[in-house]
Amino acid sequence: MKTHLNCLECGKQLTEGISEFSMDVYGYPLCLKHQTFINESAAAQHAIDLYFALKTKKIPVVLEYWDGYKYVDIAIPGKLYIEVNGVHHYESIQALIDLRRTVYSLKENISTILVPNYLLDHPGMFSLTVEELAKACRSLINPIPFSNMVLSVN
């Protein structure tokens, strides 16, 4: 008996054929609607892989989030932006554009984490990067109340 998977995006149960196709092509269980979403997205493969890795950790992220000023690779709307940067982000014009976008986000009280592509190229580094980002996301989703913090004075 084969196990039927659910879409990682919406939870819809997938047929055996759709689930096999999705796993073969995308590496993740996706319904047809969300396969189409990924196909039509302008997101780079690194951002898509990171997005799905965070989704499998139950982090409520959004891919290609429009914040009213720019598209963000991955976001927890209103709390955190994650930008995946390729080598072109280190060219002076693109770096300045990225800086302006980050300043805009900071004015809105939203932190931005920049993740260079090379952290996502190697499976071991990818896993470590996902773990660290998941920690950051969880801390923003469920912040520790100030009254529960332990302060030490040396």
C-alpha positions as MATLAB code, in Angstrom:
seq = 'MKTHLNCLECGKQLTEGISEFSMDVYGYPLCLKHQTFINESAAAQHAIDLYFALKTKKIPVVLEYWDGYKYVDIAIPGKLYIEVNGVHHYESIQALIDLRRTVYSLKENISTILVPNYLLDHPGMFSLTVEELAKACRSLINPIPFSNMVLSVN';
ca = [
       0.000    0.000    0.000;
       1.450    3.346   -1.051;
       1.273    6.396    1.124;
      -0.444    9.426   -0.357;
       1.269   12.685    0.385;
      -0.307   16.050    1.063;
       0.647   19.264   -0.697;
       3.315   21.054    1.296;
       1.614   24.375    0.540;
      -2.098   23.773    1.109;
      -2.330   20.340    2.702;
      -4.529   18.928   -0.071;
      -4.168   15.155   -0.444;
      -2.390   14.242   -3.683;
      -3.079   11.352   -5.995;
      -0.297    8.827   -6.404;
       0.585   10.119   -9.892;
       0.665   13.788   -8.918;
       2.647   13.049   -5.786;
       5.237   10.970   -7.688;
       5.544   13.583  -10.436;
       5.889   16.408   -7.957;
       8.543   14.596   -5.939;
      10.475   13.711   -9.117;
      10.355   17.215  -10.599;
      10.298   19.518   -7.562;
      11.531   17.301   -4.741;
       8.488   18.280   -2.677;
       4.861   17.142   -2.629;
       2.816   19.828   -4.395;
      -0.686   19.893   -5.843;
      -1.111   21.011   -9.465;
      -2.026   24.537   -8.398;
       1.185   24.934   -6.425;
       3.308   23.244   -9.091;
       1.993   25.925  -11.435;
       2.785   28.618   -8.859;
       6.406   27.448   -8.692;
       6.668   27.179  -12.492;
       5.351   30.712  -12.964;
       7.359   32.221  -10.128;
      10.397   34.347  -10.857;
      12.160   33.006   -7.774;
      15.627   31.549   -8.222;
      16.075   27.847   -7.515;
      18.131   28.587   -4.384;
      15.262   30.656   -2.964;
      12.709   27.963   -3.849;
      14.789   25.249   -2.174;
      15.282   27.368    0.937;
      11.588   28.256    1.014;
      10.501   24.612    0.925;
      13.111   23.607    3.491;
      11.676   26.219    5.869;
       8.115   25.074    5.071;
       9.050   21.501    6.022;
      10.171   22.936    9.387;
       6.649   24.366    9.780;
       7.835   27.962    9.368;
       4.995   30.087    7.888;
       7.013   31.699    5.105;
       5.806   33.238    1.859;
       7.699   32.989   -1.435;
       8.071   36.145   -3.532;
       6.305   38.394   -1.049;
       5.338   41.890   -2.253;
       5.784   44.367    0.604;
       4.424   47.369   -1.293;
       7.909   48.480   -2.305;
       9.674   45.392   -3.581;
       9.430   41.639   -3.946;
      11.181   39.729   -1.204;
      12.497   36.225   -1.916;
      11.094   34.743    1.300;
       9.191   36.483    4.085;
       7.336   36.135    7.293;
       5.145   39.131    6.473;
       5.556   41.998    8.894;
       8.391   40.272   10.774;
      11.290   39.084    8.622;
      12.599   39.183    5.080;
      15.071   36.633    3.738;
      16.907   37.546    0.556;
      18.967   34.950   -1.295;
      21.880   36.695   -2.987;
      23.793   35.481   -5.999;
      27.116   36.890   -7.170;
      25.391   39.746   -9.036;
      24.355   41.175   -5.636;
      28.003   42.026   -5.005;
      28.219   44.393   -7.968;
      28.133   48.020   -6.836;
      24.813   49.065   -8.403;
      22.934   45.976   -7.181;
      24.565   46.236   -3.754;
      23.331   49.832   -3.449;
      19.811   48.818   -4.514;
      19.870   46.029   -1.919;
      21.054   48.455    0.754;
      18.210   50.863   -0.040;
      15.709   48.007    0.156;
      17.100   46.899    3.506;
      16.908   50.457    4.855;
      13.277   50.644    3.691;
      12.544   47.387    5.546;
      14.237   48.643    8.698;
      12.093   51.785    8.610;
       9.114   49.412    8.670;
      10.682   47.553   11.655;
      11.266   44.426    9.586;
      14.643   42.719    9.762;
      16.304   41.413    6.617;
      18.640   38.438    6.499;
      20.855   38.171    3.428;
      21.841   34.611    2.520;
      24.578   34.161   -0.074;
      23.988   31.421   -2.654;
      27.166   29.581   -1.711;
      25.679   28.682    1.695;
      22.966   26.784   -0.169;
      25.163   24.937   -2.687;
      26.528   22.232   -0.395;
      24.019   19.885    1.350;
      25.753   20.186    4.735;
      25.914   23.980    4.632;
      22.353   24.095    3.315;
      21.118   22.113    6.340;
      23.025   24.300    8.796;
      21.713   27.455    7.111;
      18.128   26.176    7.282;
      18.544   25.349   10.992;
      19.857   28.827   11.786;
      17.140   30.544    9.752;
      14.471   28.378   11.384;
      15.758   29.486   14.813;
      15.577   33.129   13.740;
      12.066   32.681   12.360;
      10.806   30.900   15.476;
      12.237   33.610   17.725;
      10.319   36.237   15.759;
       7.111   34.217   15.665;
       7.192   33.363   19.388;
       9.367   35.966   21.090;
      10.375   35.360   24.682;
       8.438   37.822   26.861;
      10.690   40.245   28.701;
       9.326   39.016   32.053;
      10.626   35.489   31.272;
      14.157   36.615   30.430;
      16.911   35.772   32.856;
      19.372   38.575   33.317;
      22.749   38.027   34.881;
      24.953   40.691   36.273;
      28.674   40.027   36.568;
];
